[in-house]
Amino acid sequence: HQIARIMKALIFQRLTDLYGDVPYSQAGVGYYEKNYFPVYDSQQAIYTDLLKEVSEAVAALDVNGDKPAGDAYYGGDIAKWKRFGNSVMLRMAMRLSKVDPATAQRYATQAVGNTMTGNDDNAFLKGDADGGRPTNNRNSQVLLGDGGNENFYVRWSKTFIDYLKSTNDPRLGAIAVTNLYTTDVTKDQNPNANASPAVQKGMPNGKDLSTTAGLGISLDASYTTMQAYSSPSPVMIRRDAPAFVMTYAESEFLLADAAQRFNIGGSAAAHYRAGLVNAITYLGQYGTSAAIDQGVAEAYANAHPYVAANGLSMINWQYWALTNTMLDFYESWANWRRTGYPELVPVVYPGNSTSGTIPRRFPYPISEAGSNTANYNAARDRVPGGDVLTSRVWWDK
């Protein structure tokens, strides 16, 4: 029951981060309570309850009590579940660092000393290559890797690859390859794809397949062939690859952020270093071809020490890089909205719906207007700026 409370909170955090106000207190009770038209709770009320739920659930978990069977995350290890729960609570708390710093600090302080302690605590679901769509790695279902027919035009962005190349980041050769697909016909993976850091090249954002000047990718100065742009490494998009939910490195960067903002939980520099080293070494959990030696990670951290004057920028650029390699783009986007880092340059595409700005939320599904009309209308009318991509959720200040 307590594990289910943590997982429910994890799911609802993602929902409210995407949309803002959503059905929560009356959600999922249609069968039991015959309430088919749930109200949309405010994001502030949802976060208040999410933090309470996770805090109570972690406290109630008993390492000497019953252990769940079929635990796909931790194999029944309750101590790891407690550390995971505290790390989730920390992530929730830090989401409020601007809108409600007192609450953020209170729950972050509660999490300090009780979060993940190493990469062995990383939470991920291992895909089953033989189980079909229900059990395949979901990122692979999007990218269709592991010998399947990928969306040929999915590539790492220029912003990300340039960031890694700018500091000779050892992750580059582990997470990116060129010439992964040799043709746009069969799209069979090339066993001789090139993982050399020197040849990696990110695709500029905002391009299309037209021949319009300024828009067509084939007309860009960086273009040689589509295959020359970097793809995610094959080891990351196997059908039996792990899908990461939260990592130790993530929790360490959040602790560094809390230490820098609120002066709690020890040294921001120490947490930053732990986050950086383990953001590199955790990649081995994808597979041996992505593994990077501990000494290499330590040397990289030594060469790029924490600078308090630029602390929040350094922490959250690295958080972005980490969550990119986790393929957790929901979290990358949420943390960017919270912190403003990295300082991304928006694409200004003709006819865009955001006036040349980066979206801040998802509009509600159109189906809600017909299936839960009154409550949808009330929620829509509460969104500052309207139910559009550019409006901000409550915590996005």
C-alpha positions as CSV (number, residue, x, y, z in Angstrom):
1,H,0.0,0.0,0.0
2,Q,2.8,2.5,0.9
3,I,4.7,1.7,-2.3
4,A,1.5,2.3,-4.2
5,R,1.1,5.7,-2.5
6,I,4.6,6.7,-3.7
7,M,3.9,5.5,-7.2
8,K,0.6,7.3,-7.4
9,A,2.2,10.5,-6.3
10,L,4.9,10.1,-8.9
11,I,2.3,9.7,-11.7
12,F,0.2,12.6,-10.5
13,Q,3.2,14.9,-10.2
14,R,3.9,14.3,-13.9
15,L,0.3,15.0,-14.8
16,T,0.1,18.2,-12.9
17,D,3.5,19.3,-14.1
18,L,2.3,18.9,-17.7
19,Y,-1.1,20.5,-17.4
20,G,-1.4,22.5,-14.1
21,D,-4.8,21.9,-12.5
22,V,-6.0,18.3,-13.1
23,P,-8.5,15.9,-11.5
24,Y,-6.9,14.5,-8.4
25,S,-9.0,14.2,-5.3
26,Q,-12.0,12.8,-7.3
27,A,-9.9,11.0,-9.9
28,G,-10.2,7.3,-10.4
29,V,-13.3,6.8,-8.2
30,G,-15.9,6.5,-11.0
31,Y,-16.4,2.8,-10.4
32,Y,-16.5,3.0,-6.6
33,E,-18.3,6.3,-6.0
34,K,-20.1,6.7,-9.3
35,N,-18.5,10.1,-9.7
36,Y,-17.9,10.4,-13.4
37,F,-17.2,14.1,-13.5
38,P,-14.2,14.8,-11.3
39,V,-13.3,18.4,-10.4
40,Y,-9.9,19.8,-11.3
41,D,-7.9,20.4,-8.2
42,S,-5.5,23.3,-8.1
43,Q,-1.9,22.5,-8.6
44,Q,-1.1,24.0,-5.2
45,A,-3.6,21.7,-3.5
46,I,-2.2,18.7,-5.5
47,Y,1.4,19.4,-4.5
48,T,0.4,19.9,-0.9
49,D,-1.2,16.4,-0.8
50,L,1.6,14.8,-2.9
51,L,4.2,15.8,-0.5
52,K,2.1,14.7,2.5
53,E,1.4,11.3,0.8
54,V,5.0,10.5,0.0
55,S,6.2,11.7,3.4
56,E,3.7,9.5,5.2
57,A,4.3,6.5,2.9
58,V,8.0,6.6,3.4
59,A,7.6,6.8,7.2
60,A,5.2,3.9,7.2
61,L,7.4,1.6,5.2
62,D,8.9,-1.0,7.5
63,V,12.2,-2.7,6.5
64,N,11.3,-5.6,8.7
65,G,7.8,-5.9,7.4
66,D,6.3,-7.7,4.4
67,K,8.2,-7.5,1.2
68,P,6.2,-7.1,-2.1
69,A,6.4,-9.9,-4.6
70,G,7.0,-9.1,-8.2
71,D,8.8,-5.8,-7.4
72,A,10.2,-4.7,-10.7
73,Y,12.2,-1.8,-9.3
74,Y,13.9,-3.2,-6.2
75,G,13.1,-6.8,-5.8
76,G,11.4,-6.3,-2.5
77,D,14.2,-4.2,-0.9
78,I,12.2,-1.8,1.4
79,A,15.3,0.2,2.4
80,K,15.7,1.1,-1.3
81,W,12.1,2.0,-1.6
82,K,12.4,4.4,1.4
83,R,15.4,6.1,-0.2
84,F,13.6,6.2,-3.5
85,G,10.5,7.8,-1.8
86,N,12.6,10.4,-0.1
87,S,14.3,11.2,-3.4
88,V,10.9,11.6,-5.1
89,M,9.8,13.9,-2.2
90,L,13.0,16.0,-2.7
91,R,12.2,16.4,-6.4
92,M,8.7,17.4,-5.6
93,A,9.9,19.8,-2.9
94,M,12.4,21.5,-5.2
95,R,9.7,22.0,-7.8
96,L,8.3,24.6,-5.4
97,S,11.7,26.4,-4.8
98,K,10.4,29.7,-6.4
99,V,6.7,29.7,-5.8
100,D,6.8,28.4,-2.2
101,P,10.4,28.3,-0.9
102,A,9.3,27.7,2.7
103,T,7.5,24.4,1.8
104,A,10.3,23.5,-0.5
105,Q,12.9,23.9,2.2
106,R,10.8,22.1,4.8
107,Y,10.4,18.9,2.8
108,A,13.9,19.1,1.3
109,T,15.3,19.3,4.8
110,Q,13.3,16.2,5.7
111,A,14.8,14.3,2.7
112,V,18.4,15.3,3.5
113,G,20.4,12.2,4.6
114,N,17.6,9.8,3.5
115,T,17.9,9.9,-0.3
116,M,19.6,7.5,-2.7
117,T,23.2,6.6,-1.8
118,G,24.6,5.2,-5.1
119,N,23.8,4.0,-8.6
120,D,22.5,0.7,-7.1
121,D,19.5,2.7,-5.9
122,N,18.6,3.9,-9.4
123,A,15.0,3.2,-10.2
124,F,14.3,1.8,-13.6
125,L,12.1,-0.7,-15.4
126,K,13.9,-3.3,-17.5
127,G,12.3,-4.0,-20.8
128,D,11.5,-7.4,-22.1
129,A,12.6,-7.8,-25.7
130,D,10.3,-10.9,-26.2
131,G,7.2,-9.6,-24.6
132,G,5.8,-7.4,-27.4
133,R,4.6,-3.8,-27.0
134,P,3.3,-4.2,-23.4
135,T,6.8,-5.1,-22.0
136,N,9.2,-3.6,-24.5
137,N,11.2,-0.5,-23.3
138,R,8.8,2.4,-24.1
139,N,11.6,4.6,-25.4
140,S,12.4,1.9,-27.9
141,Q,8.7,1.9,-29.0
142,V,9.1,5.5,-29.9
143,L,12.6,5.2,-31.4
144,L,12.1,1.6,-32.6
145,G,15.7,0.6,-31.9
146,D,17.3,-2.8,-31.4
147,G,17.3,-3.6,-35.1
148,G,13.8,-2.3,-35.8
149,N,12.8,0.6,-38.1
150,E,13.5,3.8,-36.3
151,N,12.0,7.1,-37.1
152,F,14.9,7.9,-39.4
153,Y,14.9,11.6,-38.6
154,V,15.2,11.5,-34.8
155,R,18.6,12.9,-33.8
156,W,20.3,14.4,-30.8
157,S,20.0,18.2,-30.9
158,K,22.9,20.5,-31.7
159,T,22.4,22.3,-28.3
160,F,23.0,19.0,-26.4
161,I,25.9,17.7,-28.5
162,D,27.6,21.0,-28.6
163,Y,27.4,21.2,-24.8
164,L,29.0,17.8,-24.3
165,K,31.7,18.6,-26.9
166,S,32.6,22.0,-25.4
167,T,34.1,20.2,-22.3
168,N,35.2,16.9,-23.9
169,D,32.5,15.2,-21.8
170,P,33.2,11.5,-21.7
171,R,29.5,10.7,-22.1
172,L,29.5,11.8,-25.7
173,G,31.0,8.5,-27.0
174,A,28.7,6.5,-24.9
175,I,25.4,8.0,-25.8
176,A,25.8,9.1,-29.4
177,V,26.7,7.5,-32.8
178,T,26.6,8.7,-36.4
179,N,25.6,6.5,-39.3
180,L,23.4,4.4,-37.1
181,Y,21.0,3.9,-40.1
182,T,22.5,3.8,-43.6
183,T,19.3,4.3,-45.6
184,D,15.9,5.8,-45.2
185,V,14.4,2.7,-46.9
186,T,15.0,-0.3,-44.7
187,K,16.5,1.6,-41.8
188,D,18.4,-1.4,-40.6
189,Q,20.9,-0.5,-38.0
190,N,24.5,-0.3,-39.1
191,P,26.8,-2.5,-37.1
192,N,29.7,-0.1,-37.9
193,A,28.0,3.0,-36.5
194,N,30.6,5.5,-35.4
195,A,30.8,6.3,-31.7
196,S,33.9,8.5,-32.0
197,P,33.3,11.8,-30.0
198,A,35.1,13.7,-32.7
199,V,32.5,13.0,-35.4
200,Q,29.4,13.6,-33.3
201,K,27.2,16.3,-34.6
202,G,23.8,17.5,-33.3
203,M,20.9,18.4,-35.6
204,P,19.8,22.1,-35.4
205,N,16.4,22.4,-33.9
206,G,13.5,23.7,-35.9
207,K,14.4,22.4,-39.3
208,D,12.1,20.4,-41.7
209,L,12.5,18.3,-44.8
210,S,11.5,21.1,-47.2
211,T,13.8,23.0,-49.6
212,T,12.8,26.3,-48.1
213,A,15.8,28.5,-47.3
214,G,16.3,28.8,-43.6
215,L,14.0,25.8,-42.9
216,G,15.1,22.8,-44.9
217,I,17.7,20.7,-43.0
218,S,19.4,19.8,-46.3
219,L,20.2,23.5,-46.8
220,D,21.7,24.1,-43.4
221,A,25.4,24.8,-43.3
222,S,26.0,21.8,-41.0
223,Y,24.4,19.3,-43.4
224,T,26.3,16.7,-45.2
225,T,23.9,13.7,-44.9
226,M,21.1,12.9,-42.5
227,Q,23.1,9.9,-41.3
228,A,26.0,12.2,-40.2
229,Y,23.8,13.7,-37.4
230,S,24.1,11.9,-34.1
231,S,21.6,9.4,-33.0
232,P,21.1,7.9,-29.6
233,S,23.4,5.0,-29.1
234,P,21.9,1.6,-29.9
235,V,22.5,0.4,-26.4
236,M,20.1,3.0,-25.1
237,I,17.2,2.1,-27.4
238,R,17.2,-1.7,-27.2
239,R,13.8,-3.2,-26.6
240,D,15.1,-4.7,-23.3
241,A,16.9,-1.5,-22.2
242,P,16.2,0.0,-18.8
243,A,13.7,2.9,-18.7
244,F,15.0,5.2,-15.9
245,V,12.5,6.7,-13.5
246,M,15.0,8.4,-11.1
247,T,18.7,8.2,-10.4
248,Y,21.1,8.8,-7.6
249,A,22.8,11.5,-9.7
250,E,19.5,13.3,-10.1
251,S,19.0,13.3,-6.3
252,E,22.5,14.6,-5.7
253,F,22.0,17.5,-8.2
254,L,18.7,18.3,-6.4
255,L,20.6,18.3,-3.0
256,A,23.2,20.6,-4.5
257,D,20.4,23.0,-5.6
258,A,18.9,22.9,-2.1
259,A,22.3,23.5,-0.5
260,Q,23.0,26.5,-2.9
261,R,19.5,28.0,-2.5
262,F,18.7,27.3,1.1
263,N,22.0,26.5,2.7
264,I,20.8,23.1,3.9
265,G,22.0,19.5,3.5
266,G,25.8,20.1,3.5
267,S,28.1,21.2,0.7
268,A,26.6,22.2,-2.7
269,A,30.1,21.4,-4.2
270,A,30.2,17.9,-2.7
271,H,26.7,17.1,-3.9
272,Y,27.4,18.6,-7.3
273,R,30.5,16.5,-7.7
274,A,28.7,13.3,-6.6
275,G,26.0,14.1,-9.1
276,L,28.4,14.7,-12.0
277,V,30.5,11.6,-11.3
278,N,27.5,9.4,-11.1
279,A,25.7,11.0,-14.1
280,I,28.7,9.6,-16.0
281,T,29.1,6.2,-14.4
282,Y,25.4,5.2,-14.3
283,L,25.4,4.9,-18.1
284,G,26.9,1.4,-17.6
285,Q,23.4,0.3,-16.5
286,Y,22.3,0.7,-20.1
287,G,25.0,-1.9,-21.1
288,T,28.7,-2.5,-21.2
289,S,29.2,-0.5,-24.3
290,A,28.0,2.6,-22.5
291,A,30.1,2.0,-19.3
292,I,32.6,4.7,-18.4
293,D,35.4,4.0,-15.9
294,Q,35.1,5.6,-12.4
295,G,38.5,7.1,-12.8
296,V,37.5,8.8,-16.1
297,A,34.5,10.3,-14.3
298,E,36.5,11.4,-11.4
299,A,39.1,13.1,-13.6
300,Y,36.4,14.9,-15.5
301,A,34.9,16.2,-12.2
302,N,38.4,17.3,-11.1
303,A,38.8,19.3,-14.3
304,H,35.4,20.9,-14.0
305,P,35.0,21.9,-10.3
306,Y,32.0,23.6,-8.8
307,V,32.0,27.4,-8.8
308,A,29.5,28.7,-6.3
309,A,29.1,32.0,-8.1
310,N,27.6,30.1,-11.1
311,G,26.2,27.3,-8.9
312,L,22.6,27.1,-9.9
313,S,23.5,27.4,-13.6
314,M,26.1,24.6,-13.3
315,I,23.8,22.3,-11.3
316,N,20.9,22.6,-13.6
317,W,22.8,22.5,-16.9
318,Q,24.1,19.2,-15.6
319,Y,20.7,18.1,-14.5
320,W,19.4,18.8,-18.0
321,A,22.3,16.7,-19.5
322,L,21.6,13.9,-17.1
323,T,17.9,13.7,-17.7
324,N,18.6,13.8,-21.5
325,T,20.7,10.8,-21.2
326,M,18.0,9.1,-19.1
327,L,15.7,9.9,-22.0
328,D,13.4,11.5,-19.4
329,F,12.5,14.6,-21.4
330,Y,9.4,15.3,-19.2
331,E,11.8,15.9,-16.3
332,S,14.2,17.9,-18.4
333,W,11.4,20.2,-19.5
334,A,10.0,20.6,-16.0
335,N,13.3,21.4,-14.4
336,W,14.1,23.9,-17.2
337,R,10.7,25.7,-16.5
338,R,11.5,25.7,-12.7
339,T,15.1,27.0,-13.0
340,G,15.5,28.7,-16.4
341,Y,18.6,26.6,-17.0
342,P,19.9,25.9,-19.5
343,E,19.4,29.2,-21.3
344,L,17.8,27.7,-24.4
345,V,17.2,29.7,-27.6
346,P,13.6,29.1,-28.9
347,V,13.0,28.1,-32.4
348,V,10.9,30.7,-34.4
349,Y,9.2,28.5,-37.0
350,P,6.7,30.2,-39.4
351,G,3.2,30.0,-38.2
352,N,4.2,28.7,-34.8
353,S,1.6,28.7,-31.9
354,T,3.8,30.2,-29.2
355,S,5.0,33.5,-30.7
356,G,8.5,32.2,-30.9
357,T,8.8,31.1,-27.3
358,I,9.3,27.6,-25.7
359,P,6.0,26.0,-24.5
360,R,5.4,26.1,-20.8
361,R,2.5,23.6,-20.4
362,F,0.2,21.2,-22.4
363,P,-3.3,22.4,-23.3
364,Y,-6.0,20.1,-21.9
365,P,-7.1,17.3,-24.2
366,I,-10.0,18.4,-26.4
367,S,-12.0,15.3,-25.3
368,E,-12.3,16.8,-21.8
369,A,-14.5,19.6,-23.2
370,G,-17.1,17.0,-24.2
371,S,-16.7,14.4,-21.4
372,N,-16.3,16.6,-18.3
373,T,-17.6,19.9,-19.7
374,A,-18.4,21.9,-16.5
375,N,-15.3,21.0,-14.7
376,Y,-13.1,21.4,-17.8
377,N,-14.6,24.9,-18.4
378,A,-13.9,25.9,-14.8
379,A,-10.3,24.7,-15.0
380,R,-9.7,26.3,-18.4
381,D,-11.0,29.6,-17.1
382,R,-8.5,29.5,-14.2
383,V,-5.4,29.1,-16.4
384,P,-3.6,32.5,-16.4
385,G,-3.3,33.5,-20.0
386,G,-5.8,30.8,-21.1
387,D,-5.5,27.1,-22.0
388,V,-2.6,27.5,-24.4
389,L,1.0,26.3,-24.7
390,T,2.5,29.5,-23.4
391,S,0.6,29.8,-20.1
392,R,2.4,28.8,-16.9
393,V,1.5,26.3,-14.3
394,W,1.3,27.5,-10.6
395,W,4.9,26.6,-9.7
396,D,6.4,28.0,-12.9
397,K,7.3,31.5,-11.8
